[in-house]
Amino acid sequence: MKRIIASILSFIMICTCLAACSEKSEEKTTAVITADITTEETVFDGSAAAVSSEHYTITNAMLSYFFYSGYYSEMSQYGSMYQQYYGLDTSKSLREQEYAEGKTWYSYFLDNAKTNASDVLHLLEAAREEGKENREINTSDIDAFISGIKSQAESDGASLDDYLIQYFGKGVTEDVIRSALEMYTRAYTYYEDVYKAMDYTDEECREYFEENKSEFMLCDYYSYTFSAQLPEDDGTSTSTDADEVDTTDPDVIAAYEDAKQKAQALASHSGSAEDFGSELRKLLIADYEAENPGEPITDEIIEELVEKRLTEGAKAIGEDNERVAWTSGDRKAGDTKVIDSGSGRYTVYCIVKPAYRQEYVTKNVRHILFKTDNYESSDEAKAACDAVYAELESGTDKSQEHFAEVAKEKSQDTGSKANGGLYENVVRGTMVAEFEDWLYDEARAVGDIGIVESSYGYHIMYFVGDGDIAWINTAKSSLRVNELQEREEQYAEKYKLTVSDNIPYFMD
């Protein structure tokens, strides 16, 4: 199921994969890899089958396109992480750099391309079996994407053929790209039908909840950690560390015991979460004054310090660790627990809100995003936003349908643009604060429209209305995941694929 969703979502990324490397010409070369689609043994044949099912074929040229598109989309999202944590060097051949033991970065991206191709073929075969293979599809995004490629090639002073070779490899032509994206679109259209047909009753959701409570039950708690302090020769003290201290040393043992007793003393003060909070404030004020001698402490600073010690929406049931195992019991607000975190650290936990299920109602919203990064300045982004907002406000059509059409045309949010800017069943904590504050305003009414500024840029918001109750939304999501996973397994068994043993290299 995760493979299918990843493949379908990558369609959107494929349609915008050049954005990161062509919006600003000076940034383009950092994302581009050089095509070399021949090997010593094999001459590249773009029309040869790479992955095929009974009725459909993805050629080498199409797979090359999938390969490069996958590379660009992943690098635009995760490139910094790949470079920082995995040591990926985009200036060197992916075939010479290991992603994991015995696996190169080249094989990683090639395997992803094969997986995406396989998932598309499975979906197309399933659609064909249901008589939906020849349904009319919306090719406007494909047309716009290809038009954008042509414009960028012209801007770079390159022919279209040369430009496509540079970005996607030999054998990739306009017709190849169109064919590949039409296959994706047909697969995606069928997938949407399948997904939308997956609906579950409240009773089915309740049954799932009863069988899987650990997915739903959350808790809120305060925590504070005492670290053992060892005296230094200069009269100061330092925290202990298991790698640096002798835990058999009497001074270390005494420091550990002192930290443990302090933790137990804080835990014993609790008669309620409020009592614990009061004691916690005293400790945090003392810590702040010790770290910032002579600096006044305000109520705002105190509240910020306390807030940092409050964890909300933590997993409440399970055996993941000692804390979760403890909150799995019959707890009430004010209950405390001291847990040895190791290396002379003892953490005190206090239940603020015992195990609960999210009963609030989620929200549905559409938005049109004007990304600050796409303009020379924030003022330019705001001006563009204001102009579209003024058109919406002055127009006679205030319907959600009209807003959706404008979003498809104007929005710069690739995640929702194709869907008319729609986000359904938005759960608290999933959007940036400004977006969420507007959406969850108690005064919000269906049809409300407004502008919100966030770290992304400027959003024109349209309030669609209430969604599912949060826990029911979670249950439905999990049920869909399970059902789609079952379908994926059925597809793999039912629709056999042939993967060529002679797929040529697509790059150095």
VENNOR-V823762 format. One record per residue. N is the residue number from 1. RES is the residue in three letters. PHI is phi in whole degrees, -180 to 180 (999 if undefined). Layout:
[[N:RES:PHI] [N:RES:PHI]]
//
This chain:
[[1:MET:999] [2:LYS:-62] [3:ARG:-64] [4:ILE:-64] [5:ILE:-62] [6:ALA:-61] [7:SER:-65] [8:ILE:-68] [9:LEU:-64] [10:SER:-68] [11:PHE:-57] [12:ILE:-64] [13:MET:-67] [14:ILE:-63] [15:CYS:-69] [16:THR:-126] [17:CYS:-66] [18:LEU:-85] [19:ALA:-59] [20:ALA:-70] [21:CYS:-113] [22:SER:-135] [23:GLU:-65] [24:LYS:-128] [25:SER:-59] [26:GLU:-72] [27:GLU:-93] [28:LYS:-62] [29:THR:-66] [30:THR:-71] [31:ALA:-106] [32:VAL:-92] [33:ILE:-114] [34:THR:-83] [35:ALA:-79] [36:ASP:-150] [37:ILE:-104] [38:THR:-129] [39:THR:-124] [40:GLU:-65] [41:GLU:-94] [42:THR:-127] [43:VAL:-89] [44:PHE:-67] [45:ASP:-120] [46:GLY:-65] [47:SER:-88] [48:ALA:-70] [49:ALA:-72] [50:ALA:-99] [51:VAL:-136] [52:SER:-142] [53:SER:-114] [54:GLU:-63] [55:HIS:-118] [56:TYR:-136] [57:THR:-137] [58:ILE:-109] [59:THR:-81] [60:ASN:-58] [61:ALA:-64] [62:MET:-66] [63:LEU:-66] [64:SER:-61] [65:TYR:-62] [66:PHE:-61] [67:PHE:-60] [68:TYR:-68] [69:SER:-62] [70:GLY:-62] [71:TYR:-60] [72:TYR:-63] [73:SER:-66] [74:GLU:-68] [75:MET:-68] [76:SER:-69] [77:GLN:-93] [78:TYR:-122] [79:GLY:-54] [80:SER:-61] [81:MET:-67] [82:TYR:-60] [83:GLN:-74] [84:GLN:-74] [85:TYR:-100] [86:TYR:-112] [87:GLY:74] [88:LEU:-66] [89:ASP:-116] [90:THR:-72] [91:SER:-87] [92:LYS:-116] [93:SER:-63] [94:LEU:-68] [95:ARG:-74] [96:GLU:-108] [97:GLN:-119] [98:GLU:-82] [99:TYR:-86] [100:ALA:-148] [101:GLU:-59] [102:GLY:77] [103:LYS:-136] [104:THR:-90] [105:TRP:-64] [106:TYR:-62] [107:SER:-66] [108:TYR:-62] [109:PHE:-71] [110:LEU:-68] [111:ASP:-62] [112:ASN:-63] [113:ALA:-64] [114:LYS:-64] [115:THR:-63] [116:ASN:-61] [117:ALA:-62] [118:SER:-63] [119:ASP:-65] [120:VAL:-63] [121:LEU:-64] [122:HIS:-60] [123:LEU:-66] [124:LEU:-66] [125:GLU:-65] [126:ALA:-65] [127:ALA:-63] [128:ARG:-62] [129:GLU:-61] [130:GLU:-92] [131:GLY:75] [132:LYS:-112] [133:GLU:-74] [134:ASN:-108] [135:ARG:-63] [136:GLU:-66] [137:ILE:-120] [138:ASN:-86] [139:THR:-103] [140:SER:-62] [141:ASP:-67] [142:ILE:-65] [143:ASP:-59] [144:ALA:-65] [145:PHE:-64] [146:ILE:-66] [147:SER:-61] [148:GLY:-65] [149:ILE:-62] [150:LYS:-62] [151:SER:-64] [152:GLN:-68] [153:ALA:-62] [154:GLU:-63] [155:SER:-63] [156:ASP:-85] [157:GLY:72] [158:ALA:-116] [159:SER:-72] [160:LEU:-61] [161:ASP:-60] [162:ASP:-65] [163:TYR:-64] [164:LEU:-66] [165:ILE:-63] [166:GLN:-61] [167:TYR:-92] [168:PHE:-128] [169:GLY:101] [170:LYS:-62] [171:GLY:93] [172:VAL:-86] [173:THR:-120] [174:GLU:-58] [175:ASP:-64] [176:VAL:-63] [177:ILE:-62] [178:ARG:-62] [179:SER:-62] [180:ALA:-63] [181:LEU:-73] [182:GLU:-67] [183:MET:-63] [184:TYR:-60] [185:THR:-64] [186:ARG:-65] [187:ALA:-64] [188:TYR:-65] [189:THR:-62] [190:TYR:-66] [191:TYR:-58] [192:GLU:-59] [193:ASP:-59] [194:VAL:-63] [195:TYR:-65] [196:LYS:-66] [197:ALA:-77] [198:MET:-83] [199:ASP:-127] [200:TYR:-135] [201:THR:-76] [202:ASP:-60] [203:GLU:-66] [204:GLU:-64] [205:CYS:-67] [206:ARG:-65] [207:GLU:-62] [208:TYR:-64] [209:PHE:-60] [210:GLU:-62] [211:GLU:-87] [212:ASN:-140] [213:LYS:-61] [214:SER:-64] [215:GLU:-76] [216:PHE:-113] [217:MET:-77] [218:LEU:-123] [219:CYS:-150] [220:ASP:-117] [221:TYR:-153] [222:TYR:-89] [223:SER:-146] [224:TYR:-148] [225:THR:-112] [226:PHE:-99] [227:SER:-110] [228:ALA:-61] [229:GLN:-115] [230:LEU:-107] [231:PRO:-70] [232:GLU:-100] [233:ASP:-63] [234:ASP:-87] [235:GLY:92] [236:THR:-87] [237:SER:-133] [238:THR:-140] [239:SER:-70] [240:THR:-80] [241:ASP:-144] [242:ALA:-59] [243:ASP:-81] [244:GLU:-119] [245:VAL:-120] [246:ASP:-91] [247:THR:-72] [248:THR:-96] [249:ASP:-67] [250:PRO:-56] [251:ASP:-66] [252:VAL:-67] [253:ILE:-60] [254:ALA:-66] [255:ALA:-65] [256:TYR:-61] [257:GLU:-65] [258:ASP:-63] [259:ALA:-63] [260:LYS:-65] [261:GLN:-66] [262:LYS:-63] [263:ALA:-65] [264:GLN:-66] [265:ALA:-65] [266:LEU:-63] [267:ALA:-63] [268:SER:-74] [269:HIS:-75] [270:SER:-83] [271:GLY:-109] [272:SER:-154] [273:ALA:-63] [274:GLU:-67] [275:ASP:-62] [276:PHE:-63] [277:GLY:-59] [278:SER:-65] [279:GLU:-66] [280:LEU:-63] [281:ARG:-59] [282:LYS:-59] [283:LEU:-65] [284:LEU:-68] [285:ILE:-64] [286:ALA:-63] [287:ASP:-61] [288:TYR:-64] [289:GLU:-66] [290:ALA:-70] [291:GLU:-84] [292:ASN:-131] [293:PRO:-58] [294:GLY:83] [295:GLU:-93] [296:PRO:-66] [297:ILE:-114] [298:THR:-99] [299:ASP:-60] [300:GLU:-64] [301:ILE:-64] [302:ILE:-60] [303:GLU:-63] [304:GLU:-66] [305:LEU:-64] [306:VAL:-67] [307:GLU:-61] [308:LYS:-67] [309:ARG:-92] [310:LEU:-100] [311:THR:-106] [312:GLU:-114] [313:GLY:70] [314:ALA:-83] [315:LYS:-60] [316:ALA:-107] [317:ILE:-129] [318:GLY:146] [319:GLU:-123] [320:ASP:-59] [321:ASN:-160] [322:GLU:-64] [323:ARG:-65] [324:VAL:-65] [325:ALA:-61] [326:TRP:-69] [327:THR:-70] [328:SER:-70] [329:GLY:-75] [330:ASP:-80] [331:ARG:-103] [332:LYS:-133] [333:ALA:-58] [334:GLY:101] [335:ASP:-64] [336:THR:-127] [337:LYS:-152] [338:VAL:-103] [339:ILE:-121] [340:ASP:-73] [341:SER:-88] [342:GLY:92] [343:SER:56] [344:GLY:78] [345:ARG:-112] [346:TYR:-125] [347:THR:-105] [348:VAL:-100] [349:TYR:-113] [350:CYS:-133] [351:ILE:-70] [352:VAL:-95] [353:LYS:-138] [354:PRO:-69] [355:ALA:-44] [356:TYR:-144] [357:ARG:-108] [358:GLN:-76] [359:GLU:-102] [360:TYR:-72] [361:VAL:-93] [362:THR:-73] [363:LYS:-127] [364:ASN:-112] [365:VAL:-150] [366:ARG:-115] [367:HIS:-149] [368:ILE:-122] [369:LEU:-100] [370:PHE:-117] [371:LYS:-74] [372:THR:-58] [373:ASP:-64] [374:ASN:-89] [375:TYR:-127] [376:GLU:-69] [377:SER:-154] [378:SER:-64] [379:ASP:-63] [380:GLU:-67] [381:ALA:-63] [382:LYS:-66] [383:ALA:-63] [384:ALA:-63] [385:CYS:-63] [386:ASP:-60] [387:ALA:-65] [388:VAL:-68] [389:TYR:-62] [390:ALA:-63] [391:GLU:-64] [392:LEU:-65] [393:GLU:-71] [394:SER:-85] [395:GLY:-74] [396:THR:-86] [397:ASP:-93] [398:LYS:-101] [399:SER:-72] [400:GLN:-63] [401:GLU:-63] [402:HIS:-67] [403:PHE:-58] [404:ALA:-62] [405:GLU:-65] [406:VAL:-65] [407:ALA:-63] [408:LYS:-60] [409:GLU:-86] [410:LYS:-107] [411:SER:-67] [412:GLN:-109] [413:ASP:-93] [414:THR:-65] [415:GLY:-76] [416:SER:-132] [417:LYS:-54] [418:ALA:-64] [419:ASN:-101] [420:GLY:70] [421:GLY:73] [422:LEU:-85] [423:TYR:-126] [424:GLU:-107] [425:ASN:52] [426:VAL:-71] [427:VAL:-89] [428:ARG:-56] [429:GLY:91] [430:THR:-99] [431:MET:-114] [432:VAL:-62] [433:ALA:-57] [434:GLU:-64] [435:PHE:-61] [436:GLU:-70] [437:ASP:-61] [438:TRP:-66] [439:LEU:-65] [440:TYR:-98] [441:ASP:-59] [442:GLU:-62] [443:ALA:-86] [444:ARG:-65] [445:ALA:-128] [446:VAL:-55] [447:GLY:94] [448:ASP:-60] [449:ILE:-132] [450:GLY:-167] [451:ILE:-112] [452:VAL:-126] [453:GLU:-101] [454:SER:-137] [455:SER:-66] [456:TYR:-83] [457:GLY:149] [458:TYR:-118] [459:HIS:-115] [460:ILE:-92] [461:MET:-102] [462:TYR:-134] [463:PHE:-83] [464:VAL:-83] [465:GLY:143] [466:ASP:-77] [467:GLY:-107] [468:ASP:-77] [469:ILE:-61] [470:ALA:-54] [471:TRP:-69] [472:ILE:-69] [473:ASN:-60] [474:THR:-63] [475:ALA:-63] [476:LYS:-62] [477:SER:-61] [478:SER:-68] [479:LEU:-64] [480:ARG:-64] [481:VAL:-57] [482:ASN:-64] [483:GLU:-67] [484:LEU:-69] [485:GLN:-64] [486:GLU:-63] [487:ARG:-63] [488:GLU:-60] [489:GLU:-65] [490:GLN:-66] [491:TYR:-61] [492:ALA:-62] [493:GLU:-77] [494:LYS:-84] [495:TYR:-109] [496:LYS:-73] [497:LEU:-115] [498:THR:-116] [499:VAL:-108] [500:SER:-63] [501:ASP:-86] [502:ASN:-120] [503:ILE:-69] [504:PRO:-75] [505:TYR:-66] [506:PHE:-97] [507:MET:-160] [508:ASP:-63]]
//
